[in-house]
């Protein structure tokens, strides 16, 4: 077991001993529930201050969480015998399904794999997601939600419309493992929607929400006089098409495209109407 696996396992034990759900713990320590969920499934590293906050909330020592030293918290018998509450179990299954689909591929993931990852039965997985297709839908919704939250956090720190657009470019780049997982699920869903028309409404809705963010920002820039003559709809189409095409090139390794080159091209996607780079027109 790696040190990260050991940490997350001990955090889960501390949670059970304190009879807290992940959501309750996140609320108690002021942490984004999605970030906590990612940390506990190993796709995000817990920060030192987060570990300290978890230790306080669960009434265990930091040494126990980080190194397994000191007294181990006692999980009450009724908690050991009780299944996870339905919302927590669903979240657990969704997190496992999402990671497996992203990394193995939709067609290479069985319901039994998801159940094994969660330490539960296939019947329990089927209860929450009746079909594997439903799990794929859930994965798309999951990543759409995390993406929206990330964009909102970035925008809340922006100092101008230009800064928002630059930050919008940054969140598109497939750099970190979570970014690549997100793109993997999106591209796979896109492929399935081409073959199965019943998936298209969900795909269209998520894509439309994303495009509306781009259009709204471009309209805001035009209202501030940054791009007074811009065709907002055309610029949005150009930008979104570039985002998708460049990311697919990186994920598939079909060209020598890299994230830094993708960034450069996306920053120039709105020219000549709107200049985001530092170079002169």
Beta strands, then each sheet from edge to edge (+ up, - down):
end
